[in-house]
């Protein structure tokens, strides 16, 4: 059995990366617009609400990261079965992925509801900002199953190269979020909690659409039949050997983010946290196209690896890097040139307008790393594609914790350069680590090409 998406994955790698990346890119930009839309509406609630939600950001990154990471595990496993032309294996991988999403969402919901308050306090949230943070985080954790299945099941579609329908599901969620945000935040007067509830309901809508295609309509390459499901620990391990390290990626980035928040809070208090949180929303939005290109590289690399085609593996990685650098350059120019106007999106009230200069400065400095960060991201996703999730995780630790936290502390705290030192540290640390990651990826591919026989 085959379909158009599978044929693209097995074809010319440059074409495959490009065709798969564009729908993922649109999907991720739309997903990131959740953050932007929430930020715009929440800005009307004042500085304490902005800071409160900013304190939740590292935790949200963990939760979102687990769902995306487990989805990446499904993508890697399914794409390698696709490359090896093993339809039954791909279908069984999809079934086991759904089980993993269900179990993970139940466990994480319980854990984070218990630890949320001490965790937020440890980040520096106090007083009104702590109250706002809890109002936002509680519904978010209670509705975690929506995120888990929306992001995770998208990984199943990506594994078989069906990027367009993964994109359509995201469009559904973004439309819901745009409509529900003002309703819950202002019309129902729920404030920060309203933003959170709108986001959860939107993710549930997205998950419902994807599950309909996979489980009920059954018109995907993978054939999911839950009535005939037979547990296979080997398939679970195959998914988790990429899924767990990929999930830990966001956990590591969340730890790094927590340290940035501590450094920034010590330097400039609530004002600096609010400025960083607002600027970070745009940075995360800007990095989405690079993540999309990396996701396409993961799927195509997995298929090439499954087919034992070393030449396609190398070409998929190199094309992803070039595509990412080009896109990252364009995005950086937009952020640097239009930084003052973009900053106004998150500081349009009289109370928050004082944030505009610092948000602008953050964007014009921190975003300079984006072009070269692209080469590191494509390299990390390449490792996931070939089933080497721990190598991808290792490079995340090197980039975010060792280089970037190290540079922000050195410049912002140790050399007493203040917020500018933090912003420079963010850019310099990521660039240095990304260059090293790319060099190691090319070395790894060189070794693989000697052992893989063209399939």
Backbone torsions as a table, in degrees:
resi	resn	phi	psi	omega
1	UNK	NA	139.9	177.2
2	UNK	-150.1	171.4	173.0
3	UNK	-151.1	178.4	-174.5
4	UNK	-59.0	-40.9	-178.5
5	UNK	-64.0	-41.7	179.8
6	UNK	-65.2	-39.1	178.7
7	UNK	-63.6	-37.8	176.9
8	UNK	-62.2	-44.6	-179.5
9	UNK	-61.0	-34.2	-177.2
10	UNK	-87.6	-5.3	-175.9
11	UNK	-89.9	-156.4	-177.7
12	UNK	-56.1	123.3	-171.8
13	UNK	-61.8	-38.1	179.9
14	UNK	-62.2	-44.3	178.5
15	UNK	-64.1	-42.3	-178.5
16	UNK	-62.9	-47.2	-179.7
17	UNK	-59.9	-45.3	-178.0
18	UNK	-64.5	-48.0	-176.9
19	UNK	-67.4	-34.7	179.9
20	UNK	-79.4	-32.3	-175.2
21	UNK	-69.2	-38.8	-174.1
22	UNK	-60.7	-50.5	177.5
23	UNK	-63.4	-36.3	177.7
24	UNK	-64.6	-40.6	179.8
25	UNK	-58.8	-48.2	178.7
26	UNK	-61.2	-43.1	179.1
27	UNK	-58.4	-48.1	-175.5
28	UNK	-70.7	-36.2	176.3
29	UNK	-64.8	-39.0	176.8
30	UNK	-66.6	-41.5	177.7
31	UNK	-61.6	-43.6	179.5
32	UNK	-65.7	-25.8	178.9
33	UNK	-65.8	-20.4	168.8
34	UNK	-48.5	-53.9	-177.1
35	UNK	-61.5	-44.1	-179.0
36	UNK	-64.7	-48.6	-178.9
37	UNK	-61.3	-46.6	177.0
38	UNK	-57.0	-44.4	-178.1
39	UNK	-61.2	-41.7	-179.6
40	UNK	-64.5	-46.0	-179.3
41	UNK	-69.6	-40.2	-178.1
42	UNK	-68.3	-27.6	180.0
43	UNK	-55.5	-30.3	178.9
44	UNK	-71.8	-10.4	-178.8
45	UNK	-90.6	-8.7	175.7
46	UNK	105.5	172.5	-173.0
47	UNK	-64.1	-37.6	-178.7
48	UNK	-63.5	-39.7	179.0
49	UNK	-67.9	-41.1	178.2
50	UNK	-61.4	-47.3	-179.5
51	UNK	-65.1	-41.3	-179.4
52	UNK	-58.7	-47.4	179.1
53	UNK	-68.7	-31.5	175.5
54	UNK	-61.0	-36.7	177.7
55	UNK	-68.0	-27.9	179.5
56	UNK	-77.3	-21.3	-174.2
57	UNK	-51.5	-46.3	179.8
58	UNK	-61.8	-37.3	180.0
59	UNK	-69.6	-43.0	178.6
60	UNK	-60.2	-36.9	177.5
61	UNK	-61.7	-38.5	178.6
62	UNK	-63.3	-50.5	-176.6
63	UNK	-64.1	-46.7	178.4
64	UNK	-63.2	-38.4	-179.3
65	UNK	-65.3	-38.1	178.0
66	UNK	-63.8	-45.3	-178.8
67	UNK	-65.1	-44.3	177.9
68	UNK	-67.1	-39.5	-179.0
69	UNK	-63.7	-45.4	177.5
70	UNK	-65.9	-34.3	173.9
71	UNK	-63.4	-37.6	177.0
72	UNK	-65.2	-35.7	175.8
73	UNK	-62.2	-42.4	177.2
74	UNK	-64.7	-43.5	178.9
75	UNK	-57.7	-48.9	-178.1
76	UNK	-62.0	-48.1	-178.2
77	UNK	-62.7	-49.1	-177.6
78	UNK	-65.3	-42.9	-177.1
79	UNK	-65.5	-34.8	177.2
80	UNK	-68.8	-37.3	174.4
81	UNK	-65.2	-38.0	178.0
82	UNK	-62.5	-45.9	179.4
83	UNK	-61.3	-35.8	179.2
84	UNK	-83.4	2.3	-179.7
85	UNK	58.7	40.1	179.1
86	UNK	-109.5	88.1	-175.6
87	UNK	-65.4	-42.1	-179.1
88	UNK	-63.7	-41.3	178.6
89	UNK	-62.7	-41.1	178.2
90	UNK	-62.4	-41.8	-179.4
91	UNK	-66.5	-42.6	178.6
92	UNK	-66.0	-35.9	177.4
93	UNK	-61.9	-42.7	178.8
94	UNK	-62.5	-43.0	-179.9
95	UNK	-62.7	-44.3	179.9
96	UNK	-68.3	-32.6	177.5
97	UNK	-61.4	-42.3	179.3
98	UNK	-61.2	-39.9	177.1
99	UNK	-62.8	-44.0	179.8
100	UNK	-61.0	-43.1	179.8
101	UNK	-60.1	-41.9	-177.8
102	UNK	-65.2	-48.3	-178.7
103	UNK	-64.6	-44.7	-178.3
104	UNK	-62.5	-42.1	-178.1
105	UNK	-64.7	-38.7	-179.9
106	UNK	-65.4	-46.2	-178.0
107	UNK	-64.7	-46.7	-175.7
108	UNK	-69.5	-34.0	176.9
109	UNK	-58.2	-48.3	-179.1
110	UNK	-62.5	-48.0	-176.9
111	UNK	-59.6	-49.3	-173.0
112	UNK	-74.7	-27.7	174.2
113	UNK	-65.4	-33.3	-179.6
114	UNK	-75.1	-42.6	-170.6
115	UNK	-97.1	-2.1	-170.9
116	UNK	-58.3	-46.4	-175.0
117	UNK	-65.8	-52.1	177.8
118	UNK	-60.4	-32.3	179.6
119	UNK	-66.1	-45.9	179.7
120	UNK	-64.1	-39.1	178.3
121	UNK	-64.2	-38.1	179.9
122	UNK	-65.5	-25.7	177.4
123	UNK	-78.1	-15.1	-180.0
124	UNK	112.4	6.8	179.4
125	UNK	-74.8	129.2	179.0
126	UNK	-142.1	165.3	172.8
127	UNK	53.3	-131.6	-175.8
128	UNK	-67.6	-34.5	179.6
129	UNK	-66.4	-32.7	176.2
130	UNK	-67.9	-42.2	178.1
131	UNK	-61.1	-43.7	-180.0
132	UNK	-66.1	-38.3	179.4
133	UNK	-62.5	-43.6	-179.6
134	UNK	-68.3	-36.2	177.3
135	UNK	-62.2	-34.0	-179.0
136	UNK	-81.7	-41.0	-171.1
137	UNK	-76.4	-35.9	-174.3
138	UNK	-59.6	-52.2	177.2
139	UNK	-62.9	-32.7	-179.3
140	UNK	-60.0	-45.4	-178.4
141	UNK	-71.7	-36.6	-179.5
142	UNK	-66.8	-27.2	-179.6
143	UNK	-102.5	22.5	-175.1
144	UNK	-57.8	-30.8	-178.4
145	UNK	-58.9	-30.5	177.4
146	UNK	-64.0	-47.5	178.1
147	UNK	-63.1	-42.8	-175.5
148	UNK	-59.2	-45.7	-177.4
149	UNK	-80.5	-30.7	177.6
150	UNK	-65.8	-50.8	-178.4
151	UNK	-76.9	-40.8	-177.6
152	UNK	-66.7	-49.2	-178.5
153	UNK	-67.1	-26.1	172.5
154	UNK	-60.4	-33.7	177.6
155	UNK	-63.7	-32.3	176.9
156	UNK	-65.7	-45.7	179.1
157	UNK	-62.6	-42.0	-179.9
158	UNK	-64.4	-33.8	-179.3
159	UNK	-60.3	-30.4	178.2
160	UNK	-102.3	11.9	174.9
161	UNK	81.7	10.2	-177.8
162	UNK	-89.8	74.4	-176.2
163	UNK	-78.3	-28.5	-175.4
164	UNK	-65.7	-44.6	-178.8
165	UNK	-72.3	-30.0	172.5
166	UNK	-60.7	-37.1	178.1
167	UNK	-67.7	-42.7	-179.3
168	UNK	-60.5	-38.4	179.5
169	UNK	-64.2	-37.8	178.3
170	UNK	-67.0	-39.7	178.1
171	UNK	-57.3	-41.5	177.5
172	UNK	-58.0	-47.0	-176.5
173	UNK	-67.0	-38.6	-179.0
174	UNK	-67.5	-40.2	177.5
175	UNK	-61.7	-45.5	177.9
176	UNK	-59.0	-45.7	-177.2
177	UNK	-63.1	-42.9	-179.4
178	UNK	-62.8	-36.0	-179.9
179	UNK	-76.6	-43.6	-172.7
180	UNK	-78.2	-28.2	-178.5
181	UNK	-53.2	-59.9	-178.9
182	UNK	-63.3	-30.7	179.7
183	UNK	-64.4	-51.7	-176.2
184	UNK	-76.0	-36.7	-176.6
185	UNK	-73.0	-46.7	-171.6
186	UNK	-110.1	-49.5	-176.9
187	UNK	-64.6	-40.7	177.1
188	UNK	-93.0	0.3	174.4
189	UNK	56.4	41.4	-178.3
190	UNK	-98.1	-5.9	175.3
191	UNK	58.8	-133.4	-177.5
192	UNK	-58.7	-39.3	178.9
193	UNK	-61.6	-34.8	179.5
194	UNK	-63.5	-39.6	178.1
195	UNK	-62.6	-40.6	-179.7
196	UNK	-67.2	-45.5	-178.9
197	UNK	-63.7	-40.5	178.4
198	UNK	-60.9	-41.4	179.9
199	UNK	-65.4	-42.5	-179.9
200	UNK	-64.4	-48.0	-179.3
201	UNK	-61.8	-34.7	178.8
202	UNK	-67.5	-40.5	179.5
203	UNK	-68.8	-34.6	177.0
204	UNK	-64.5	-39.0	177.4
205	UNK	-61.5	-43.1	179.3
206	UNK	-63.6	-45.3	-179.9
207	UNK	-61.9	-39.2	-179.0
208	UNK	-61.8	-42.6	-179.8
209	UNK	-62.8	-46.3	-178.3
210	UNK	-65.7	-43.2	-179.7
211	UNK	-64.7	-32.1	176.2
212	UNK	-61.4	-45.9	179.7
213	UNK	-63.4	-44.0	-173.0
214	UNK	-78.4	-45.6	-169.7
215	UNK	-96.0	-36.1	-174.1
216	UNK	-100.3	-55.9	-178.1
217	UNK	-70.9	-33.9	175.5
218	UNK	55.6	48.2	177.5
219	UNK	-115.0	27.3	176.4
220	UNK	-96.9	166.3	176.6
221	UNK	-62.3	-46.4	176.1
222	UNK	-72.0	142.0	179.3
223	UNK	-111.1	104.6	-177.9
224	UNK	-95.0	118.2	176.9
225	UNK	-128.4	94.0	-173.7
226	UNK	-66.8	-22.9	179.1
227	UNK	-68.5	-29.8	-178.8
228	UNK	-101.5	14.2	-176.2
229	UNK	-62.4	131.1	174.7
230	UNK	-127.3	122.2	-176.6
231	UNK	-65.8	134.3	178.7
232	UNK	-134.7	109.7	-175.8
233	UNK	-63.1	-28.8	-180.0
234	UNK	-64.8	-38.6	179.4
235	UNK	-70.2	-40.5	176.9
236	UNK	-58.2	-45.5	179.2
237	UNK	-63.0	-38.5	-179.6
238	UNK	-62.6	-39.6	178.7
239	UNK	-72.1	-44.4	-174.2
240	UNK	-74.0	-23.2	-179.8
241	UNK	-66.3	-21.1	171.2
242	UNK	-103.1	-40.9	-174.6
243	UNK	-61.6	-43.3	-178.5
244	UNK	-68.4	-50.6	176.3
245	UNK	-60.2	-38.0	178.8
246	UNK	-65.3	-36.3	175.9
247	UNK	-67.1	-39.6	179.4
248	UNK	-66.2	-24.1	175.4
249	UNK	-50.5	-52.6	-178.1
250	UNK	-69.3	-31.3	176.9
251	UNK	-63.5	-44.3	178.0
252	UNK	-63.1	-44.2	178.8
253	UNK	-64.3	-32.4	177.9
254	UNK	-68.3	-39.2	175.8
255	UNK	-61.5	-45.0	178.2
256	UNK	-61.1	-43.8	179.4
257	UNK	-61.1	-39.4	178.6
258	UNK	-61.3	-40.6	178.9
259	UNK	-68.1	-39.0	175.7
260	UNK	-59.0	-43.6	-179.0
261	UNK	-61.7	-40.4	178.1
262	UNK	-63.5	-47.8	179.3
263	UNK	-59.1	-47.9	-175.6
264	UNK	-66.8	-40.8	179.2
265	UNK	-63.4	-40.2	178.7
266	UNK	-64.8	-33.3	-178.2
267	UNK	-80.7	-47.0	-171.5
268	UNK	-132.4	8.8	175.9
269	UNK	63.6	-151.6	-175.5
270	UNK	-61.4	-36.5	179.4
271	UNK	-59.4	-48.9	-177.8
272	UNK	-66.4	-38.4	177.8
273	UNK	-62.6	-44.2	180.0
274	UNK	-63.3	-41.0	178.9
275	UNK	-65.6	-45.6	179.4
276	UNK	-63.0	-46.4	-178.4
277	UNK	-59.3	-41.1	179.7
278	UNK	-68.5	-46.4	179.1
279	UNK	-65.2	-35.4	-179.2
280	UNK	-65.1	-32.6	176.6
281	UNK	-58.3	-44.5	-179.9
282	UNK	-71.1	-36.5	177.6
283	UNK	-62.8	-46.1	179.1
284	UNK	-63.3	-35.5	176.6
285	UNK	-64.7	-41.9	-177.5
286	UNK	-69.1	-29.0	-176.5
287	UNK	-82.3	-11.5	-178.0
288	UNK	-58.9	-43.7	178.4
289	UNK	-59.7	-34.6	179.6
290	UNK	-70.3	-37.4	175.8
291	UNK	-65.0	-38.1	179.4
292	UNK	-62.9	-44.2	178.5
293	UNK	-62.5	-41.4	177.1
294	UNK	-61.5	-41.3	178.8
295	UNK	-62.0	-39.7	176.9
296	UNK	-65.0	-40.6	177.2
297	UNK	-61.3	-39.8	179.3
298	UNK	-61.3	-46.9	-178.2
299	UNK	-65.1	-45.6	-177.7
300	UNK	-70.8	-38.2	177.0
301	UNK	-63.3	-41.2	178.8
302	UNK	-61.2	-44.2	179.3
303	UNK	-64.7	-43.7	179.5
304	UNK	-65.0	-38.9	179.2
305	UNK	-66.9	-42.3	177.4
306	UNK	-62.0	-34.7	178.6
307	UNK	-84.8	-2.0	-179.4
308	UNK	57.7	44.3	-178.5
309	UNK	-111.1	93.5	-176.2
310	UNK	-65.2	-33.9	179.9
311	UNK	-65.4	-45.7	178.7
312	UNK	-64.1	-36.1	179.0
313	UNK	-60.5	-47.9	-179.6
314	UNK	-64.5	-44.8	-178.3
315	UNK	-66.6	-37.7	179.0
316	UNK	-62.0	-44.1	-179.8
317	UNK	-64.9	-48.9	-177.6
318	UNK	-63.4	-41.2	179.7
319	UNK	-65.6	-40.3	177.6
320	UNK	-60.0	-41.5	178.9
321	UNK	-63.2	-48.3	-179.7
322	UNK	-63.4	-44.0	178.8
323	UNK	-60.4	-43.1	-178.7
324	UNK	-66.2	-42.3	179.2
325	UNK	-62.5	-43.2	179.8
326	UNK	-62.8	-46.0	-178.8
327	UNK	-68.0	-40.9	179.7
328	UNK	-62.0	-35.6	178.4
329	UNK	-64.9	-45.2	179.0
330	UNK	-61.6	-46.5	-178.7
331	UNK	-63.1	-40.6	179.2
332	UNK	-61.6	-44.7	178.7
333	UNK	-59.0	-41.8	179.2
334	UNK	-63.0	-46.5	-177.8
335	UNK	-65.4	-40.1	-177.9
336	UNK	-70.6	-45.8	-176.5
337	UNK	-69.7	-42.2	-174.3
338	UNK	-102.7	18.3	-177.5
339	UNK	-53.5	-46.4	-178.8
340	UNK	-61.8	-40.6	180.0
341	UNK	-68.3	-41.1	179.8
342	UNK	-66.4	-37.1	179.1
343	UNK	-61.4	-33.4	-178.8
344	UNK	-63.1	-27.0	178.7
345	UNK	-55.8	-33.1	-175.0
346	UNK	-106.8	6.8	-178.0
347	UNK	-146.9	53.1	-174.1
348	UNK	-95.5	-0.1	178.0
349	UNK	-98.9	164.2	-179.8
350	UNK	-60.6	-36.7	-177.5
351	UNK	-70.6	-35.6	-173.6
352	UNK	-98.9	-4.9	-175.9
353	UNK	-61.2	-24.0	178.8
354	UNK	-66.2	-15.1	-179.8
355	UNK	-77.0	-20.4	-171.1
356	UNK	-54.3	-48.2	-178.5
357	UNK	-59.7	-40.9	-177.6
358	UNK	-74.2	-37.4	175.8
359	UNK	-62.1	-43.0	179.1
360	UNK	-59.4	-46.5	-178.8
361	UNK	-63.4	-41.7	177.3
362	UNK	-57.4	-49.2	-177.2
363	UNK	-63.1	-41.1	-175.4
364	UNK	-74.1	-17.6	178.6
365	UNK	-104.8	-54.4	-173.1
366	UNK	-64.3	-32.2	-176.2
367	UNK	-76.3	-8.4	-179.4
368	UNK	-64.8	-15.4	-179.0
369	UNK	-81.9	-13.3	-169.5
370	UNK	-56.6	-45.6	-178.3
371	UNK	-57.1	-46.3	-177.5
372	UNK	-82.1	-23.1	173.5
373	UNK	-60.6	-30.3	-178.7
374	UNK	-58.5	-39.4	-178.2
375	UNK	-68.5	-32.3	177.2
376	UNK	-72.3	-37.8	-178.5
377	UNK	-67.8	-44.6	177.5
378	UNK	-61.2	-34.8	179.0
379	UNK	-68.2	-43.6	179.3
380	UNK	-63.0	-42.2	179.3
381	UNK	-68.9	-30.7	175.4
382	UNK	-59.1	-44.2	178.7
383	UNK	-60.4	-41.4	178.6
384	UNK	-61.8	-41.9	-177.6
385	UNK	-59.2	-38.0	-178.2
386	UNK	-90.0	8.8	176.0
387	UNK	84.4	16.1	-179.5
388	UNK	-106.2	63.2	-175.4
389	UNK	-62.5	-32.4	-177.8
390	UNK	-67.4	-31.0	177.7
391	UNK	-68.7	-41.4	176.8
392	UNK	-59.6	-44.3	178.8
393	UNK	-62.3	-42.2	-179.7
394	UNK	-58.3	-40.2	-179.9
395	UNK	-72.2	-29.2	174.6
396	UNK	-65.2	-42.8	178.1
397	UNK	-62.6	-44.7	179.2
398	UNK	-60.8	-44.5	-176.2
399	UNK	-70.0	-55.2	-170.1
400	UNK	-81.9	-43.5	-174.2
401	UNK	-86.7	-51.7	-174.4
402	UNK	-74.7	-55.9	-175.4
403	UNK	-78.0	-52.2	-170.6
404	UNK	-76.4	-46.0	174.8
405	UNK	-62.0	-41.0	178.8
406	UNK	-59.0	-45.5	-179.1
407	UNK	-69.3	-39.5	179.9
408	UNK	-66.0	-39.7	178.6
409	UNK	-67.1	-45.6	-178.5
410	UNK	-58.5	-50.2	-174.9
411	UNK	-80.2	-45.6	-174.3
412	UNK	-76.4	-42.0	-174.1
413	UNK	-101.4	-58.1	-173.6
414	UNK	-64.6	-46.7	179.4
415	UNK	-88.6	2.6	173.6
416	UNK	56.8	39.4	178.8
417	UNK	-87.1	-2.4	177.0
418	UNK	69.6	-150.7	-175.7
419	UNK	-62.7	-36.4	177.9
420	UNK	-60.3	-39.5	177.4
421	UNK	-61.7	-39.1	177.8
422	UNK	-63.8	-47.5	-177.5
423	UNK	-63.0	-41.7	177.9
424	UNK	-65.4	-41.6	180.0
425	UNK	-60.0	-39.0	178.4
426	UNK	-59.7	-42.9	-177.8
427	UNK	-73.1	-48.8	-174.8
428	UNK	-65.1	-44.4	-179.1
429	UNK	-59.8	-44.4	-177.7
430	UNK	-69.0	-37.8	179.3
431	UNK	-64.6	-47.6	-177.4
432	UNK	-60.4	-46.5	-178.0
433	UNK	-67.5	-37.1	-177.9
434	UNK	-65.9	-38.4	177.8
435	UNK	-63.0	-45.0	179.1
436	UNK	-63.9	-39.4	179.3
437	UNK	-60.4	-44.8	179.5
438	UNK	-60.9	-44.6	-179.6
439	UNK	-60.7	-42.8	-179.6
440	UNK	-67.9	-36.7	178.6
441	UNK	-62.6	-43.6	179.2
442	UNK	-64.8	-36.3	176.1
443	UNK	-63.4	-44.2	179.5
444	UNK	-62.3	-44.1	179.9
445	UNK	-63.8	-39.8	177.8
446	UNK	-58.3	-41.2	178.3
447	UNK	-68.8	-41.4	-178.5
448	UNK	-64.7	-38.3	-178.4
449	UNK	-61.3	-26.2	178.9
450	UNK	-77.3	-24.9	-175.6
451	UNK	-101.7	-24.8	-179.4
452	UNK	-84.2	136.0	175.2
453	UNK	-98.9	131.9	-178.5
454	UNK	-56.1	127.0	-177.9
455	UNK	-105.1	NA	NA
